């Protein structure tokens, strides 16, 4: 007997489909687990213990997944589904935390959430899902997986205010084939309503606003805790190399920053670039921030070369930025050139440049400090 495709795209009954749900302990992943369980799927919840806050900020009795693990376990028990907690602290420290620290020390601005998705969640956890015999892995991300003419595509979530596609640009085609995003067609308020209707204790749990291992937003303190020698003082100079001030360490600054420079009088000055080797913070007028061309490295493209050559491509260099028109030139496997139709202010090495064709994510790469051209 031939079955119609179920809601996850498999030609079999939900009861015969095994799904691993990445349960963070928040309302989104809890709702995914409940949705799929109520549809009759074989749901297995997996929660990752990633980081001990105390190791970074000296806060006793706190773990990045402490309360979250408890919440995920409580949801799994309420649903009556299997639930596993995996200790990935060492993997997370190596792939995410250490990279975060080294990126700041190099004068760039990292995005640890992308690195986490790129490594621990969509690499190691996905491997665990396969080992458990799952047909797919589902997450609570607000993105859509759409079947196109050449296979699965990644699209923005319907809720533009919650869309997480920027943070998932590094998802490979192989990973995308295995992943499912049940919340992509919902708005956040609809997710909370569903969670409440399922009787989930997380239905009104606040969204996390901080990087998981930087609970108070004080990233510099975390870096100094891990690398006590990180905050080396240096000079603040203008575009001509003239010393205009001093700073306590380049880890306290990022491209485009205006506040906290400690330079009084005259026209407003912004951080134009960070020179890690000489520990110099270079400042200048706002117009000096505007760039039209830059390179990305470690690019992951979910589109063909011809699709990337379209004149309808837009890119984002920050998660909250409105997309701007651009063209992409594929240099080699190591890097690509991005040319903006109009200049953009505050392009920061270490951030991601993500390309779109309408709502479809074409992929992206990490912005490098090389050849930021005005």
Phi, psi and omega in degrees: 000132181268128180263147171289159179296133175280183187294344178260004174091017179252141182274060176201169182291146178307325181296339179261008183246120181263128183234126170269126178254123176285104186258109181275345185099358178268177183292326185293305181291330176297319180293322177301313180300317181293317180304309185291323177297316181290338175279352175100009179285157171279102185260132172238120178270136177231128179241137180259129169269114190253324190204142175263112180307323184302329180295335183256319188240002177070023180270113186289148173069019181236136176228147185300335179242015183306291177293324182296320177299317178299319180294317179297318179297319181296320178295315180299318179295320179296322181278339183076035179247157178295146182214130179237143174247124182248129179275107181245025184302315183293319178296317182295318180298316183290314187276332188243303185294312180297321177296320178303312181294311183295325179295315177297319181293336179275358179091012179252172183241107187280165172234088185298332180296324177291316179299322180294314177298320185292327185249283189298308188285310186264007175241292183291312181294323178296323177296321177298318179300318178295319180297331178279000178079022182287148174282332180196171174238134181247143178230171180264022180289146177269073174219166180240142174254113186242134177280120179253188183293336180249016179118198184292135177240154176258126181234160177297154175287155179299321179280097184298332179287340181245358182309129182246018184298327180302321184279353182246017183299333184277001177296124182280166179298320179298318178294318181298326178297331185263340185272154174223146183229080186298340183268359186300333181263008182248160171263158186303318181296328177291323177298315180296321178297319177297315181300319179293321180294331177276355181074029182280134180293347182266006189300331181246019180291131181298150175289145175287131182254349185247162168298136191303325181263009174232072190297337182249006181082357181273071186296327182297323179294323178295315180299316181292329178294319181280321180234088183305337181269010188292321186270082177267125181293160180196193184259149168257123183235157176272184184294342178266003180086005180283130181289126180238358180175187180227158180223159182272000181150137184293345178294346180272001188231156175215159182301134179091353181293138178243316183284152174080014180278338179070026180245115183262157175078161177074190181289155178300136179244147182233156175286118181268318177200164178241127181252094186298321183300317181261002181056040180253138172257117183262126182241160179188181180291162185303323183295338179288346178281340186286123180232153180241345183216143177199169179254153168238147178242170180049044184290143174236112183253131179254026183216162178282165179301322180292323178293323179287345178270004180296152177268012180248020183277141171236157180225157173235134177254355175218151185296324184268001182285147170284136181301145178236152182291142183202168172236152183238131175243120180278106181285303179196190182291342184272329184206163176221157179256133177249125177244120181274141179295321174233154181295160178224142184262134173089033176286118188247124173305140182100337175278172181256148169248119184244131184258144181227152166236097189067236178267355181277135176274121180269349182119199181172192181199179182267129180292131180259166179276355182282138168050054168278103188261136178287000000 
